[in-house]
Amino acid sequence: MQNTNQNIVPHLWFDKEANEAAKFYASIFPDSKITNETTIHDTPSGDCDVVSFELRGQKFMAINAGPLFTFNPSTSFIVNFDPSREENASQHLSEVWTKLSEGGTVLMPLDKYPFSEKYGWIQDKYGLSWQLILSDPEGEERPPIVPSLMFVGDRCGQAEEAVHFYLSVFKHSKQGLKVHYPQGMEPDKEGTIMFSDFMLENQWFAAMDSARDHKFGFNEAISFMVYCDSQEEIDDYWHKLSVVPESEQCGWLKDQYGVSWQIVPRKMEEIMSSNSTPEQIARVTQATFKMKKLDLAELQRAYEG
């Protein structure tokens, strides 16, 4: 179920392993490929490699920008293996698990659980977290990969409110499943979200609360790039999502739940591709560094020189 016009793209911040990691992921998931590699020069982090890739038909972007942020399981990626849509789904799940396990850390062992015949949660050798699940073929169809947000610490108990907020901000959105914790699941509190999924801009996301003693939370290592077609759209998302002024930089913002977004013109995808000259990329990069919220007309002028 490929989303050709994907409006929200997960963005992964690496110290220096982005290209290697992208190739690794593209090699273990079917229907995956590297689509573009570019180097941006003279950034505050020095020269940065930017790599665009698709996993199971879904777009991702990664950057090498120094050891500022580290992945943690508050944001993970659910990978659905659906027996009704792929032959040998269970076997494929096990093969991917084995590859992700190399040098990784098991967070929940690959096993049978009340919600799935086969499920496991793993942090790979780069620190990125994946939840592999054998989907219930009777359930409503979901895409192969779904970003998942886990609300922990001070944010625990805010998942339901956050989902409602995101549904109000983004177009083409809808609520999917919603399962609350029952009584007797301590430390998780009855009525908080055990699992919920929801669609934003025709893309599925998931959210859950966890009251366990996690020593991590949302950070900039994983952000979501929102492609916009006009300045008006950029302004609208910026106004609704940004609540941390000191996090506003080069199109990045942080929302009231600590999740990072990048509000960018769709044109940026084209600008940062191999079709542009190094000079054009350099001019746009330098213009971007002077901005908090991105100015589409100004970026276009920089591009045209």
N, C-alpha and C positions, 0 to 999 in steps of 0.2 A: 504494500500500500504506500507507494512513493508519493511524497508531497513535493511536486515539482516546483511550485512557487512557494517555497518555505519562507515564511515571514519572520520566524524566530529561530535563531541558530545558536546552539550552545557553543560557548567560547572557552577554551581551556588554556590556562596560563601555566607554562612550564618554566623551569629555570633554563635548561638547555636541551631537553630531550624531545621537543615537540615533533620534529621530523621523524625521528626514530620511533616514537610512540605511534604517530599516525600510520606509519608503514606497518608496524606491528598489528594495530587494530584492523587495518585494511586486509591484512593477511589472514586473520582468524575469523572474520565475519564474511559470509557470502554477500554478493552484490555490493561490494565495497571497492573504493578506489581513491587515490590521491587526485585532486582536481587542479590544484595550483600551489606553487611554492614561490614565495617572493621574499626578498630581504629588504627591510626598511633600515636606512642608514641614519646615523646621528640622532638617535632617540636618547632620552634620559638614561635608558638602560644600555646604551651603545647600539651596535647593529643587532636588529631583531629579525629572526626568521618568522614568517607567517605562512602557515600551511593550511589549505582548505582540503577537506576530504569528505567522503560520503561513507557511511556505514549502513549497510542494509537499505540503501537508497535514501538515507537521511543525512542532511548536511551538518557538518561540524567545522569549527575553525580552531586552530591552536597557534600559540605564539611562544617563542623563546624570549623571555624578558627579564631574566634574573630571578634570584631566590627570594622574591618578596612575599609570595603567597604559596601555601601548601594545600593540596587536595585533602579533603576529609569526608567521612561518610554522610555529612548533613545533606550533600547533594550527590545523588548516585544516578545510575542509568538502569532502568528495568529493561531487560531483554526478553521479549516474549517469543517462545518457541511453541507454535500452534500446530498440534497434530492434524488439524483439519486443513491446514494450508501448506504444510511442508512434510514430505515423507521423512521418516526417521528423525522426527523432531527431538525425541528423547536422546537419541544417540548424538545428534548435533550439539545439544545442550551440554552433554558430558564432555564432548571434544573441546568445546569452547572453554568450559570450566577448567579442564586440564591445562590449557594454554595460558589462561589468565592466572592460574595458580602458581606458575613458575616464578619464584621470587616474591609471590604475593602473600597476603594474610587472609585467612578465612574468618569472616565475621559471623556467618551462620552456615553450618555445614550443609553440603549438598545432601538432601534427604527428603523424605515424605513429610509434609506438614498438613494441618487441617485445611489449609486454603489451596494446597497444590500437591499433586502426586510427586512432583520433583521441583525442588527450589533450593537455591543457595545464594549467599551474599558474600562477595569476595572483593578485597582491595588488591589491585594488581601491583606489579613491581614499580609502577610510576606513582602509586598512591591513589589512583582513580578507583572508585567503587562501582561495582556492577551487581545487580540482582538478576540472576538467571532463573526464569520460571517456565515450567511447562504449562501453557495456558489451558484453560478449560474450553474445549471446542464449542460447548453449549453457550458460553458467554458471548457478550457483544464483542464484535471484532475490534481489536486495538492494533496500533502500528507496531512494528517489530521492536522499536526502541522508544522508551518514554522516560524523560527526565523526572526525577523524584526528589522532592524537598522534604527533609525531616526536621520538624520543629522541636528543638531540644533546649534544655536550660531555661533561661528566662522566657524563651519563645514557646516553650511547651504549652499546649492548650490554645495556641493561636492559629492552628492549621485551618480550621473551619472558617474563621474570620478572614484569613488571608485569601482563601479560595474565593470567597464572596467578593472580596475587594478586587482580585484579579479579573473575575468575571465581569465586574462593573467597568474596568478600565479598558479591556481589550475587546475588539470586535470579533464577530464570528466565534462566540464562546458559548459553552454550555456545561452544566454539571453532569458528571457521569455517575459512577458508583459512589456510595458513601456508607462506610461501616464504622460505627462507634465502638469504643471499648465497652464491654459489658462489665458488670461488677466482678470483683475477684481477680482482676488482672494486675494487681499492684506490682510495681509502683505506678503503673499507668492508671489514670483516673477515669472512672466511669463517665461516659458521655464525650470524652475527647476522641479525636479521629484516629482510628486504627489504620484505615486506608480510605483514600478518596482519590478519584481521578476526575479530571476536568479538561475542557478543551479551550485553548486561547488561539485566536487566529487560525482556526482549523487544525491546531496541533494539540496532541494530548500531553498532559503533565500529570504527575501524581503528588499527593501530599499526605503526611502522617505526623502525629505527635508521638514523642517518646519521652517518658519521664525518667528513664534510666540515667545514671550518672555519667553522661557523656562529657568529655573534656574538649569539645569542639563546637563550632557553630558555622553559620554561613560566612563566607569570605569571598574575596575577589578572584580566587583561583578558578572558580567557575562562574561565569556571567552569561547572560542571555542577550544576544544581539537582536534588536528589533529593527527590521528594515522598513523604512518609511518612504512614501512616494512624494511627499511635499513638506515644506517648512511648517505648514499648519499642523500636520500630523506629528512632526518632531516636537513642536511646542506643546501640543496636547499631552503626549505621553510624558514629557519632561515635567510639566505642571502637575500631573496626577501622581507620578511615581517618586520624584526626587524629594527626600526629606533630610538628607545629610549634606549640608552645603560643602563641607570639607572633602566630601567624596566626589564632588562634581569636577570632572576633568576629562577633556578630549572625548566628550560624548558619553562618558561613564557616569552612572548615578547609583545611589543606594536607596532602596525603598524602606518603608517603616518596619519591615520584618528583617532587614539586614541583607536581603537578596540584592545582588548587583545586576544591573542592566546596562546595555550600551544602546543608545538611541541613535541610529545612523541612517543616512540617506541610502536608498537602494543603489544609487550611483556608486557608492564606495566599493561595492563588490566588483564593479567593472573597473574602477580606478586602480584597485589593488591587484588586478589580475595581470597576467603576462602580456596583455595587449597594450598596456601603458608603457611609456618610456621611463627609465630610471629617474630622469629629470622631473617628469610629471609626478611620479610617486613621491619624490623628495619634496617638491613644492607643496603638495597636498598634506604630507606628513607635518611639515613645518607649520603650515597654516592651522592644522588640527591642534598642535601643541599650545597654540595661543588661545584656544577656545575652551569653554566649559560645555555649554550646549552647542551643538554643531550648527553652523550657519551654511545652509546649502548653497546660496548664491556666492558666498565668499569662497567656498571650496571649489566651486565651478570656475571662478575667476583664477584661482591658484592653479587649477588643472590646465586651463587654457594658456596660462602664463602671460 
